[in-house]
Amino acid sequence: MSIEILMPALSPTMEEGTLSKWLVSEGDIVNSGDLLAEIETDKATMEVEAVDEGKIGQILISEGTEGVKVNTPIAILIGSNEAPHPTIKKIAENPYIEKAILPTKNKDKEILKTDSNSSFITVREALRNAMAEEMRDDNNVFVMGEEVAEYQGAYKVTQGLLDEFGDKRVYDTPITEHGFTGVGIGAAFGNLKPIVEFMTFNFAMQAMDQIINSAAKTLYMSGGQMGCPIVFRGPNGAASRVGAQHSQCYASWYAHCPGLKVVTPWSSADAKGLLKSAIRDPDPVIFLENEVMYGQSFDCPDDSDFTLPIGKAHIEKSGKDVTIISFSIMVGKSLEAAEILNDKGIDAEVINLRSLRPLDTETIINSVKKTNRVVTCEEGFPFSGIGSEISAVINENAFDWLDAPVTRVTGKDVPMPYAANLEKLALPQVDDIVNSCINVCNKS
Amino acid sequence: MNKNTSKKSIVSSKNNYDLDLLQNMYKKMLLIRRFEEKAGQLYGMGKIGGFCHLYIGQEAVVVGIQSVQIEGDSVVTSYRDHGHMLACDMDPKGVMAELTGREDGYSKGKGGSMHMFSREKGFFGGHGIVAAQVPIGAGLAFAHKYNGNKNVAITYFGDGAANQGQVYESYNIAALWKLPVIFVIENNKYGMGTSVNRSSAGDNLSDRGKAYGIVADIVDGMDVIAVRDAALKAMDYCRSGKGPYILEMKTYRYRGHSMSDPAKYRTRDEVDEIRQNSDPIDNIKSILVKFGLKDESLKVIDTEIKSIVGNAATFAQESLEPSEAELFTDITIN
């Protein structure tokens, strides 16, 4: 008997994890239900239990190893009376380990210095740094939301904030979005600067009335007296295999409403620079993050004064043949598409909108005047989407510069399905962007 | 019989009530009544548009409670808000000019009857969505606690709002975090056209705080002395850091839910009965008379109030409509 114990998937978006600690040693007898190891996922540290009985024949992945892909064999279970099998491959030869990563225990060592002024950090770390820096600078900034304090954040974005700032600055709320959103808005009316985390923006629908009717409109209804300096942040858009109620892009919902600012970071620098601007902003800001992006790393300036202006788009890649306009996770897919297009002789420009309201129409129009062709790209539904708005803006401002109709790449007009194949079909893929760009370039 | 004993027999309260205080409360209540009557009249003339919810009948509630407000306290309420603004010492001219949608209104004419604010006076609205002000009030209380001051947030809502889920979300958070908030339920017996009995399970709305461990009192909201006494007790409790407090005010509105409500859901007799036997202004007036206030003095007050309201109405009609450029201001700060 010889059974491979595999690296388990412990969250919907987990693709790899850290084997932080073995709780058994080679030669130990285990029964089903016994704890085998601690694994750190993108969300939390979790314990893994044995499913079968037997003896730990060999540990294949040593503790402290990061980046262990789901389904990688991490140990071999053999019969209680067997001796370890002699032909089992050693770690170095294990085909499942794509990159040899040395065990690290100190989180700080992970941060790779790329130059003297920036670090290669995850979007998650960039968001946390932005909050921590602003909280150090301004005592009126505080964080509230479900599981943001003691649990360290459902997605670990607020990790460490409770330790540094204490329970007078970091509040775990009950699971009552409507109520705690209103409390946050009241606190903002009372001159504090709340950061309200929604575990995901799907749950913010419970609080929609407070966000729109109280936060967005009161300044206007009060003739300018009642500013509401609040940030609503959390993951937005499709997660992975969680079905229709937990997978939706709300960008166009919020961008529709005057009184709100709507910000959609893509990279770590976006996340840090825009979140800091959002916290400093005197108006209510909807800050739409993306769960899939949390674990991705980018260069990010270290400077605690680094901010990015709300309302300014960024040209991620300059090009002359077609403009791809996207935001959030779709920026990465657009850049991938641009690379493929490059091989096909099409030079695409990629605009990262960064903010949807206000929308940087100037950057959009200037790009249209250069490339004369536009493909918009978003995860959300097509109807009344961000792409529809961009298309209208281009029609109104640069119709004569177009050589082809503006084309939208969007999520399909269906609730998000659960089945893996259908979910993939429902979401815009790199190929969809590539094909749309080829189509608009063939029209003249 | 000395003077103090005689006062005690007039006002049955362990708290101190002198003539000045009583007279001031009377003036405020009368101001609200006359102001609302005038607003109703202007509405009938087409000078005020949209929804207009009058506070007539409920004056003792806000005047009794606001009489114990201290500098820095915050107040927030629903759309039946004119009385609260006057009780917070906001200028009747500015309130009336907002009702007529003019540039001198508290919101430059952009808010209307249901949406007026004055940071200066600690009045945070004026909210048009039933119960939306309740978590906001808890949030204002959160800010007081966060800042470590002794202020409280007074949060008014009606019996109709008391069935909204966000009220209980707010109770829970306020009790958990010991927020200095007084929830004042103005139970005027009807949520629009539906009586409390037909909309709310259980005996008393105030009982609903028990589940959260929130102390509650039921108060005769037609008696400004009873209201003030209850408010003093609640304020002491909140200011000492013990957490939220609920005051359920049994009150009554004489007019319809809004100006366009024919109020067919209750009888004329029901309204008349309360007007004749429990009117809050008649109640305090009779106390003032017992205190020895002469008819002439009451007349002077009447004239003074009429003149304030008359001036407000004139001002509100002479003030200009907001300039067209105002359409695009105050959407965001930057």
Boltz contact constraints between the chains, C-beta under 6 A:
constraints:
  - contact:
      token1: [A, 174]
      token2: [B, 172]
      max_distance: 6.0
  - contact:
      token1: [A, 176]
      token2: [B, 169]
      max_distance: 6.0
  - contact:
      token1: [A, 178]
      token2: [B, 166]
      max_distance: 6.0
  - contact:
      token1: [A, 178]
      token2: [B, 169]
      max_distance: 6.0
  - contact:
      token1: [A, 179]
      token2: [B, 135]
      max_distance: 6.0
  - contact:
      token1: [A, 179]
      token2: [B, 166]
      max_distance: 6.0
  - contact:
      token1: [A, 179]
      token2: [B, 169]
      max_distance: 6.0
  - contact:
      token1: [A, 179]
      token2: [B, 170]
      max_distance: 6.0
  - contact:
      token1: [A, 179]
      token2: [B, 173]
      max_distance: 6.0
  - contact:
      token1: [A, 182]
      token2: [B, 135]
      max_distance: 6.0
  - contact:
      token1: [A, 182]
      token2: [B, 136]
      max_distance: 6.0
  - contact:
      token1: [A, 183]
      token2: [B, 135]
      max_distance: 6.0
  - contact:
      token1: [A, 183]
      token2: [B, 138]
      max_distance: 6.0
  - contact:
      token1: [A, 183]
      token2: [B, 139]
      max_distance: 6.0
  - contact:
      token1: [A, 183]
      token2: [B, 142]
      max_distance: 6.0
  - contact:
      token1: [A, 183]
      token2: [B, 173]
      max_distance: 6.0
  - contact:
      token1: [A, 185]
      token2: [B, 136]
      max_distance: 6.0
  - contact:
      token1: [A, 185]
      token2: [B, 139]
      max_distance: 6.0
  - contact:
      token1: [A, 186]
      token2: [B, 136]
      max_distance: 6.0
  - contact:
      token1: [A, 186]
      token2: [B, 139]
      max_distance: 6.0
  - contact:
      token1: [A, 186]
      token2: [B, 140]
      max_distance: 6.0
  - contact:
      token1: [A, 187]
      token2: [B, 139]
      max_distance: 6.0
  - contact:
      token1: [A, 187]
      token2: [B, 142]
      max_distance: 6.0
  - contact:
      token1: [A, 187]
      token2: [B, 143]
      max_distance: 6.0
  - contact:
      token1: [A, 189]
      token2: [B, 124]
      max_distance: 6.0
  - contact:
      token1: [A, 190]
      token2: [B, 140]
      max_distance: 6.0
  - contact:
      token1: [A, 190]
      token2: [B, 143]
      max_distance: 6.0
  - contact:
      token1: [A, 192]
      token2: [B, 143]
      max_distance: 6.0
  - contact:
      token1: [A, 192]
      token2: [B, 146]
      max_distance: 6.0
  - contact:
      token1: [A, 209]
      token2: [B, 129]
      max_distance: 6.0
  - contact:
      token1: [A, 213]
      token2: [B, 129]
      max_distance: 6.0
  - contact:
      token1: [A, 214]
      token2: [B, 132]
      max_distance: 6.0
  - contact:
      token1: [A, 219]
      token2: [B, 330]
      max_distance: 6.0
  - contact:
      token1: [A, 220]
      token2: [B, 110]
      max_distance: 6.0
  - contact:
      token1: [A, 220]
      token2: [B, 330]
      max_distance: 6.0
  - contact:
      token1: [A, 220]
      token2: [B, 331]
      max_distance: 6.0
  - contact:
      token1: [A, 221]
      token2: [B, 107]
      max_distance: 6.0
  - contact:
      token1: [A, 221]
      token2: [B, 111]
      max_distance: 6.0
  - contact:
      token1: [A, 221]
      token2: [B, 115]
      max_distance: 6.0
  - contact:
      token1: [A, 222]
      token2: [B, 107]
      max_distance: 6.0
  - contact:
      token1: [A, 222]
      token2: [B, 117]
      max_distance: 6.0
  - contact:
      token1: [A, 223]
      token2: [B, 107]
      max_distance: 6.0
  - contact:
      token1: [A, 223]
      token2: [B, 108]
      max_distance: 6.0
  - contact:
      token1: [A, 223]
      token2: [B, 110]
      max_distance: 6.0
  - contact:
      token1: [A, 224]
      token2: [B, 330]
      max_distance: 6.0
  - contact:
      token1: [A, 225]
      token2: [B, 117]
      max_distance: 6.0
  - contact:
      token1: [A, 225]
      token2: [B, 119]
      max_distance: 6.0
  - contact:
      token1: [A, 226]
      token2: [B, 117]
      max_distance: 6.0
  - contact:
      token1: [A, 227]
      token2: [B, 333]
      max_distance: 6.0
  - contact:
      token1: [A, 258]
      token2: [B, 331]
      max_distance: 6.0
  - contact:
      token1: [A, 259]
      token2: [B, 331]
      max_distance: 6.0
  - contact:
      token1: [A, 282]
      token2: [B, 333]
      max_distance: 6.0
  - contact:
      token1: [A, 283]
      token2: [B, 332]
      max_distance: 6.0
  - contact:
      token1: [A, 283]
      token2: [B, 333]
      max_distance: 6.0
